[in-house]
């Protein structure tokens, strides 16, 4: 019997295990919940078994509606964090605080409720708050309101994708996200040429024309839109 096919399957399996191990090592011990010790890959596997279809998020902005699919089947922690903040009204009334034409549009800082605030871009969720994954598991945000990096799905930062903003330090993502308006592959966590690690957790499926309007709105100091672009609310449909 020719065993070459069996050997190839074994090699592929070992490579997959190595990838999962590296992803688990990238999640520092920042959350107070004992769940911090669990690899995000385990949550993803459970989510895939419990979900029938991915939810969508409808951004009701002052420039029009944008609908995005959330990749709950691939990044359940990141997507559940975002969905929880949307459902609880955290994002209601916030503005896009950083817009760079030919790059991305950033949103989600609680201080951006005042578009003129010098603190816009520095805030996040309240520390110690919790949210629930599709399988019923509870995850608690760290004392700084952060969640663990979910570096398990190699989805590139292509135009229209939703990605987690962070400070550049591990496990520093919270509520701030950005929507790519060009292919920013250097932001991919799996790009060895760059230190950036911004996991993609969704993609715009309707309203990319609205994103283009936001992207090209005139901006002032700090890349803040001269005329604030407000998100009235985000509706999660499951």
N, C-alpha and C positions, 0 to 999 in steps of 0.2 A: 504493500500500500504506500502511496505517495503521501508523506507526512508534512510536506511543505505548507499546505493550506492550514493545517492545525498549528504549525509553528507561527504562521503569520497572525492567526487569531490570538495566540498567547501573547505575542509581542505587543499587539494593539491593546490588549487588556492591561498589560503592565504599564504601558504608556499612559493610559487613562487614569490608572491608580496614582501614578506619579503626579499628574496634573492636579488631581483632587487634593493630594497631600500638600502641594505647594500653595494651593488656594487656602487651605485651612491654616497654614502657617502665617499667612498674610493678615489674619484677623487677630489683632492685639486684644489684650484683656482689659477692655475699657468699660464694659457695661457692668452694672451691679448685679444683674440677673445671672443665675447659674447657667443660663442658656448661652452665655458668651463662649463657653468652652466647646460648644457644639459646632461642627463645621457647617457653613451655609449650604454645602452640597446636600446634607441630609434633609434640610428644610425644603430644598428644591425638589428632591425625590418625592417627599410626602405631598407637596403641592401638586405635582404632576398627576398623582394618583387620586387627588380629591377634586380637581378642577375639570370642568367640561369645556369651558371657553374662557378666554381672557377678558377681563373687564375693560371698559373704556373710560376715559376722563374727558369731559367737555369743559373747556376753559371759556367762560363767558367774559370776554374782554371788551374794553371800550372801543376796540377796533373791529370787533366781530368774534365769531365763535371758532374755536379750534378743537378738534376731536383727536384724541390720541389713544392708541391701544397700549395697555400696560402689559408687559411681559411677565405676568404673574406666574406662568408655568416655568419660567427660567430663573427669575430673581424674586422669590416670594417675600423676602425680608424688605428689600428696597421698595417694591411695589406696595406692600401692605403698609409700610411706614407712610408713603405718599398718600395712599387711599385714606388712611386714618386721619391724616391732617386735613385732607379735603373734606371728608365727611363731618368732621368736628368744627368746620368753619375757620380753621387756622389761616387758610389762604384768602379768605374773603376780604376784599378791599385793598389787597396788597398791589404794588406796582412793579413793573420791570425796572429794576434799579441799575442794570448795566446792559447796554446794547451796543454791539460792535458790528458794523456792516461788514459782511464778508467773513464773519466768524461765528457769532452766537448771540442769543438773547437770554439773559439771566433773570431769575425770579425766585421768590420764596422767602425773603428775609422779612421778619415781622416788623422791623423798623421802617420798611419801605411804605408802610401805611401813610407816613408823611414823606412824600417824594423829595422834600428838601432836607431830610434828616442826614447829617453827616455819618450817622451810624448805619445807614442803609447798606446792606451787604455784609454786616457783621453778626447778625443774629440767627437764632434757630429755635427749635422747640424747647419747652420746659424740661429740665432734667428730671429723670425718674418716672416719666410718663410711659404708658404701655400701649401696645397695639397687638392685634391677634392675626395670626397667619391663617391661610385657608384650611389647614388641618386642625385648627383650634389651639395651637400652641401660642402662648403669650410671650412676647418679647418686650423687655424693658429698656428704654433708652438710657444712656449713661448719664452721669451727673451733669454733663454739659449738653445733654439733649441729642447726643449722637448715636448712630447705629454702626454695626460692624460693616466693613467693606465686603461687598458680595462679589468677589472676583472669580466667578465660576462659569460665566457664559461669554464666549468670545464674539461679542457683537460690536462692530466698529462704530465709531462716532461719525456716522454718515449724515448727510443733510436730512433734517426733519426728525432726527432721533432725540429722545429725552435722556439726559445724562445727569448723574449726581455731581453737584459742585462740592468741593472740599478745600481745605487749607493747604493741601499738599502733604499733610501728615496722615498716617494710617488712622482709620476709624474716625475721621473728622466730618463726615457727611451728616446732615441733619434734615433741614427742610428746603434748602436752596437747591434748585435744579437749573439746567440751561438747555435750550433747544438749539442744536447745531444748525447752521445755515450753509455750511460747506462741509466737505469731508475732512474732519480734523483727526486724522488717524494717529497723530502724535499724542492724542489724549487717551488712546487705548491702553489699558493696563497690560495688555499682552504685546505691546510694541517695545521690543528690547532697546530701541534707540532713544527712548524717552522715559523719564522718571514719573511722568504723569499717570495717574490711575483713576480714571473716571468711568465707572460702569454704566453702560446704556441699559435702561430699564423700560423703554417704550418708544413709540414712533407715531408721528402725526399721520393720520389717515384721511382727515378732512381739514381744510382751512389752511393749507400751506401758503395760500395767497395772503392770508391775514398775518402769518408769521413774517412774510416778506415785507408787508407794510410796517410791522413793528421794527424789523431789522433796519429799514431805511428811514425811520423817523429821525429828525434832527436831534442831535445830542449835544450836551455841554460838558462842563468839567466832570471828570470821573465817569464818562460815558453814560451819564444819566440823560434820558429823554427830556428835551426842553418842555414838551407837552406830555405830562405823565400818561403812561399806558396802564390802565387799571384792570385788574382781574376782579370782577364783581363776585364770582364764586366759581368753584370747580365741582361739577356733578359727576359722580362715579356711577356708572351703569354696569351691573353684573349679570 
